[in-house]
Structures are given as structure tokens and as C-alpha cells.
Amino acid sequence: MNRINRKQGILIPLVIMLLMLFAAQAQAIIDGVTGTTFHFTAKEGHISTPDGNSILMWGYANGNNVMQYPGPTLIVDQNDVITITLTNELPLGNAVSILFPGQDVAASGGSQGLLTRESNSPADTVTYTFTASHPGTYVYHSGTQPDLQIEMGLVGAIVVRPAGYTDLNRTAYGSSSTAYDYEYLFLLTDMDPIIHELVEFGQQDEVDNAKRAPVIWMINGRAAPDTLAPAYTPLLPHQPYNCLPRMNPGGKLLMRIVSAGRDLHPFHHHGNNSTVIAKDGRLLSTNGVDPDLATSEFTIQAIPEETVDAIFEWTGEKLGWDMYGTGVGYEHDCVDGNGDDFDDVTHEYCPDHGKPLPVVLPEKQDLGFGGWWGGSPYMGSAEALPPGEGGLNINGGYFFMWHSHTEKELTNFDIFPGGMMTMMVVEPPHIIIP
């Protein structure tokens, strides 16, 4: 084991506390590595799962550093010439390579494999070169025995920024119709630990894909509740990326979904529909500029090896009550200077301004408290709670579960909750999300 003992549920509250302590440091820009030249090393390592297991993985390390799962997220600019050199440190007899779907790749070095050039030993390097011609979200993975090597962890994502992208001009595909305020990666994978055990104990030839039965489902290389822990936490040295989407009311959140496993994972985002604007790094468009073929989805059906870009918005529109509260202590205005029915600052839906909550809340002694309940139903507000209850919603936000809509994938070895699940939080307008 390379992490703390999980007996008696110790880690779950620890993860939640870490979430709250580090939430203010979370970035609304995807974690990854930038540049045009990368040096990957395929090597072994062990990841941790919330049930206390330690599982052998093969992964790509950036340089000769620690193996990570998934591989480094490459964040590059449109029209850059990208060079990736691959060195193989996997156990003897395992050649390795990289495929880049959606890119026109030239490969040199190593030896010719079935799908691309491969590295067979530490001294046998391969270089892959391509021009990042199209903005969008892409997957990369091993092209050598992919049925085994993708399962073992040789997979990652590429984000290509459009020409003209800046932090003050965030667009997914260059046009204002693809503009967003926040972005998050959702790299979805499935895993059968038995395959990993066979490989670890030298029984690789006994792997039978016909018997493959995943029992672990992950987002960005972590199963819940680890998805909520801080990125780059030392508790998960081989799983650097978390998944904790945050936004303010009225903002636009770009979901970059990479279906990198072998199964279909219908990804459901509570709170509102999203607008799917692109698939496989290609805008859903008739004119190549605006996503006029976009679709509104409440569950994104990402098929294996497909990538999907979708924009999610949340405003509180037509809740039927004032989400900032009514009565003494909740006085506020709703100023609609733009004529769009929303407050210019808080993004309150003005037609609902002043409308009371349409239910009478029970007394506290009659309630069962969830960890995310801050004591008040109103955005940005909190009230006193009994000792030891709630306390995780320090900013008075609204939390929504985002998860696979295949029920078994919400578990860790059949134990709920877990698996391919995280939480998205809509934070009050005064909370700054970088």
C-alpha cells in the first residue's frame, strides 16, 4: 500500500475535509502540461482505490518522473508542431507505442508494429510528430496490444487551444458561440483488477478478455470519493488529477469528456441540460464557425474512444422562488440593466425576485442532515447546525451529483457510493473561481 489505511471509513471524511480546505485553490482550467516537446516514459506503478486496494498499472510518465494514470494531459495551441518521444521501461517483452486519433502523425525510430512504430526497450525510442491543426479535445493511447495496454493505463487526453485563445478570451473552437468561463476534464475509464493481478504475478498470457468484468470505474484516474480530493495530493502520487467542477450562477462550464474505457458510460449531469457542441475534436457545425448542429442533452452518451465537448449553464431560472432569500436578513435588489431578466451582478432571475420558498422547512430536530446542507436553502447563506452535522458547504453553494447513469458504476466493488461519480457545485457570485 502506498497510502493511508482506509479501515473504518477513515479516508472518506479526510477527503471531504481536504476538499473544503483546498477548494479555494481549485482552478477552473484543466490541469496538464504545456509546450510543444514532450518526453514520455512507459513504466510501472501502483494506484490506490477507495476500498484500500493497490493496483499495478502501466502508465506514461512525463520525462523519467513518476508514472501517472491517466497519462499527462497535453495542453497545446492550434497549429503548433508537437513532438513526443517515447521510451519503454515496461517489463521485458512488452513493446509499447502511442496512437493519436484525430491527428496526422509521422513516427520514426523503434520498429514497425501493427498500427504504428513501437519501442521495445529503454534504448529503443520512438518519436511521434504532428501538427495540432484543429482545436478540440482528443484521446491518446497505446497502439500496441491495446486491449491489454489501455486496460493497464496507457491512455491520456490532449486539449488543443484555438488560435487567439487567452485567459480573457476562453473559447473552445475560436468563435464567441463556443465561449466559456470554466473548463473541466472528465476522462472516463473502467477497470478489471483481475487482469492487473495476472500481469503483476507474471501470468499475462492467462488474461482472457472474454471474461473481463470491470468493478472499478473512474474519472481522471480516480474513483469516488477520491475524485473530490485535491489535485496533486501526496496521498495519490500516481493519480494527480481530480474532478471537482465549480461555477458561479450564469457562468458557462465547458465539459471535456473523454470516453477512454472499453464500455459505454452515459454521463449524467444533474442541475440542467448541457449543449453538446463538438465530438472527436470537430465542431457540430454546417459553417465551421458556430455549433448550429449542437444538441441539448441531460445525459451524454459518450461511446468508447469518443470525445465530447459540451457547455453547461446554471442560472436558477424559473425555480419559482427567490434563491437569495426573502424576509428579514435577506434584503436585496434585482437590477436588470441588460433587459435579459437577470440581475447584472448576482444573475438572479428577476421574475422570481421576492417569491418565498414554497414549502415550510421542518424544525431542525425533525431533520436528517446531509454533509452538503449548510442550514439554509438560499444561495450564499448558512444557518446554525447541530454539533457534528453538515458543515461541508462553507460557501452556501448548491451541490449536484455528476455521474455515470449506469447504476453499477456508482460503486467500488459493489459498495455505494463510489465509482464514476463526483460533485459539481454552483458557488455564490462573490466566490471567485479562477
N, C-alpha and C positions, 0 to 999 in steps of 0.2 A: 504493500500500500504506500502511495506517495502523498497521502493527505490525512486529515484527522479522522478519528473513529466516528462512525455515524450512529452508534448504538443509542437506543432510547430517544431517537429523533433530535440529537444534539444539533446537527447541521442546519436543519430547516429554520429554526429561529435565528441561528447565526447568519444564514444567508439573508434573511429578511432584514436583520439589523444592519448588515453591511450595505444592503440596498439603500436603506434610509440614510446611512451615514455618508454614502458616496453619491447619492442621487444628484446633488448639486454639481458634481464634477462630470456627470454624463454629458457626452457630446451628441448632438443631433446630426453628426456627419459620420459616415461609416468608418470604422477602424480598418486600417490596412497599411500597405507600404506604397510609396510613390516613387516615381522615377521612370527611367527607360531601360535600365540594365539590371537584371536580377540573377542571382546565383542560388539555385535550388540544390538541396541535397536530400535524396530519398533515404530515410533511415527509420529505425525502430524507436518506439517509446510506448509508454503506458498512459492511458487516460483513466479518469475516475468517473464513476457513475453514482447517482444519489443513493443507490442501495448499498453502497460500500464496496462495490466491485472495482477491480483494477484490470483493465483490458488491454492486451497488446494491440498496437496499431502500427501501420506503416504510414508515414506522412512526409510531406515536403517541409524542409527547413529552409529559411531564407539565409543563405550562406551556410556555414557549418555550425549554426547555433541549434537551439532546441527544436526537435521535431514538434510540429503543431498540427492539430486537427480542428477544423479543416485547414488546408494549406493557406499560405498568406493571401489575403485579399489584395489583388493588384489594382491600384487606382492610377489610371494613366489618362493622358489627354489625347483627344482626337487628332489623328494624322501623325502622332509620334511613332517612330520606328522602335519596336520593343524587341529586346534580346534577352533570352532566358537560357542560361547554361545549367545543365542538369548533371549532377554527379550521383553515382549509385553507391550507397553504403548499406543496402539491404543484404540479408544473408546470402551466402554464395549460391549461385544457381538461379537467382531471381533477377532477370532483366527488368528494366523499368523505362518508362517514356512519359511524354505528355502530349495529349491532344488538346487543341484549342478550337472547339466548334464555333463557326461563325467567322473565323479568321483565315486568311490566305497565308499559310505558313511555309517557310523554307527551313529545312532541317539539314544539319551537317554533323559529321563526327559519328562515333559509335558504330553500330551496324544496322542494316536494314531489317526491321521487323515486319510484321503483317500489316500494320497500319501506319507506322512512322518509324523514324530511326530511334534506336534504343541504346541505353547504356547497360553494360554487362558487369562492370566492376568499377572500383573507385578511380582507376586510371583511365577509364573509358568514358569520356564526357561527350555529351551531345549539346548542340546549340540550336535553339529554335528562334527564328526571326519572323516578325510580321509587322505590318503597318496597321495601327488601330484606326481603320478608315471610318468606322461607323460608331457613333455613341451608343451607349446602352449597357445592359447587364449580360454577362456571359459566364459560362462554366468552363473549367478546365479539369482534366483528369488523366489518369494513366491510360495509354493505349495498348499496354501490354497485359494480356490476360485480364481485361477489365472486369470480368465477372468476379474475380477474386480481389484485384488490387483496388478497385473503387470501394468494395466492402471493407477492405483493410484500412482505408482512409486516404488514398491518394487522389484527392479531389479538392477543388477550391473555386473561387469566384474572381471575375475581372469586372471592374467598373471603368467604362470609358467615358470621360467627361466630354461634352460637346465643345466645339470651338467657341470661344467667348465666355466660357464658364468662369465665374468668380464667386467668392463667398457672398457678395452683394447681388449677384445675378445667377442664382441657382436654377438651372433648368436641366431636365433630363435629356432633351433632344434638341436644344438650341432655340426653340420658339417659346414665346411667352405663354402659349397654351399648355406647355409642359413644365411651367414654373412650380417650384415647391419651396417650403421653408425648412423642412426637416427630412432626413432620409435614414432608413434602416435596412439592414440586410437580414434576410430570412433564408438561410441555406438549410434545406430540409434533407435529412438522411435517416435511413433505417439500418438496424444492425442485428445480426445474429451472433451472440457471443460464442456459440459452439464452434463456429468457423475460426474465430480468433484463437480459441483454445487449441484447436487442432494444429494451427500454424505454429503457435508458441511451443508446442511439445513435439515438433518435428514430424507431424502427421499430415502435412499439407496435401499429400496425394489422396487422403481419405475424405477431403472436402467434397460433398455431394450437393450441388446446387438445387437438385430436385427436392431435397429435404430442408432447404433453407427456410427458417421460420423466425423472422425478426421479433424481438421482445423489447428492444430499446429504440426509441425514436427521439431525434434531436433537432434542435435549431442552433445553427452555428457551432456545432460540435458539443453542445451541452443538452442534457435532459433536465426538465423542470424538477426542482426549483433552482437548479444551478444557472438556468437562463437569466435569473434575476440578479445573480451575484455580479460584482463589479468586473468590468473588462480588465484583463491582465492581473487578476487576483493571484497571489502566490499559492493559494490553495489549489489552483488548477493550472499548473505550469505548462501543460501541453494543450490547453483549451483556452486560448487567450480571449476569444470573442464572446461577449454576452449578447442578450437581446432584450432591451428594455425600452420600447418606444415611448416617447414623451412628446407632448404637443400642447399648445395653447388653443383655446376656442377660436375658430375662424382661420386657423393655420392650415397649410397643406402638407401632408406627410407622404413622402414617396416610399412605397414599399418595393424593395428589390427582392423578389422571390426567386430562389434558385432551387429547383427540384432535383437534387443531386443523388437521391437514392434510387432504388430499383422499383419501388411501389408508387402508386398514385396517392398523393397526400392532399385531400381537399382542405385548403387552409381557410379557416373561418375567422373573420374579424368582427367581433361584437361592436355595437355602437352606431354603425352606419354602413351603407354600401361603399365600395371603392370603385373608382373608374379605371379600368384596365386600358392603358394607353399603348402598350407595346408588348411583343413577345419575341423571344430569341434575339434581342437587340435590334428589332425592326419596328418602327412606329406603325401603329394601326392607322393608316392614312391613305387617302387617294392622291394627295398632292405632295406628300413627302415632307410637309411642314407641320400641319396640325393633325391631331389624332381624331379625325372626323369619323373613324370607324371604331372608336372606343366603345366599350361596353360597361354597363353598371352591374357589379357583382357583389353578392353578400358572402359568397364562398368562392375562392379562386381555385379552379381545377387545374393545378399545375401538373402536367404529366412528366414522367421521368426524363431528365436531362433538358427539360424546358425551363426557360427563364421568363418571368413576367414582371413588368413594371406597372404599378398601379398607384393612383393618387387617392388618399383617404382624407376626408374633411369631416370635422365635427364642429357644430355651432350651437347645439341646443335648440335649434329652430323647431317651433311648434310642439314644445314639451307640454304646453298648456298651463304652465306656471312659471313664476319668476325664479330662475335658478340662482339669482343672487340674494334672494330672500325678501320678505315683506315684514312690515311692522317695526316696532321699536328696536333699534340697534342695527337695522338693515337698510337704513335710508340711503338711496342712491338715485341717480338720474339715468335716463336712457336717451342719449343725444344722437340722433340720426342725421348727421350733416351731409351724408352721401346719398340719401334717398334710397337706400337698399334694405331698409327695415332693421338694420343692425347698428348698435352703438359703435361709434367711431373708435373707441378705446377698448372697452371690455368685450365687444362683439356680442353683447346681449341681444336677444331677439325682441325688439321693442314692442311688437304686438302682444307679447306675453308679460310686459313690464307691469308690476304691481299685482299680478294674479297670485293668489295664495296657493300654497301646496294643497292639492285637492283631497288630502287624507289627514286624519288626526293621528299623529305618531303615538304609539303606546308609551306608558311610563317606562323608565329605564329598568325598573325591577321586573318588567314583563318582556324584556327584550333578550335575545341571544346575540352577542356581539361578534361580528367578524373582524379580523385583523385590519381590514381596509376601511372600517367605519370610523369616521372622525368625530362622531357625535352629532353631526348636523347634515341635513340633506342639501345644504346650499354650497355652491361653488366658492371656495376660498374661506369657508367658515369652519370652525371647530367648537365643540362644547365639551364640558366636563364629562369624563367617563369613569366608571368604577375602577378601582385599582386593579391593574393587571389586564384590563380589557382594551381592545383596539390599540391605538397609539402608533399605527404604522402609516397613517395617512396624514403626515405632518403638514402638508400644504393645503389640505382641503380639496383635493382633486377628485375626479371621477375615474374609477378604475374599470377596465373592460378586459375580460379574458380573450386572448387571441390564441388559436389552437387548431390542431388537426380536427376535422369533423368526422374522422373515423374513431369511434369511441375507444377502441383498444389502444390507440396511440396516445391516449392521455394517461397512460400508466407507465410505471417502471416495474417490469416483471409482474404485471397484473395488479400492482398496487397503485391506487389512485390517491392523490393527484400526482402527475409527473409527465414524463414523455415530451411530446412535441407541443409544448404549451408555454406561454409567457403572459404577462400583463401589459396592457397599454394604458397610460394614464394621461388624462386631459388635465393639465395644471392650470391654476388661476392665471389671469392675464399678467399679474405683477411678477410672476415667477419667470425669470429669464432662462430660456433654453437656448444655448449657443447654436 
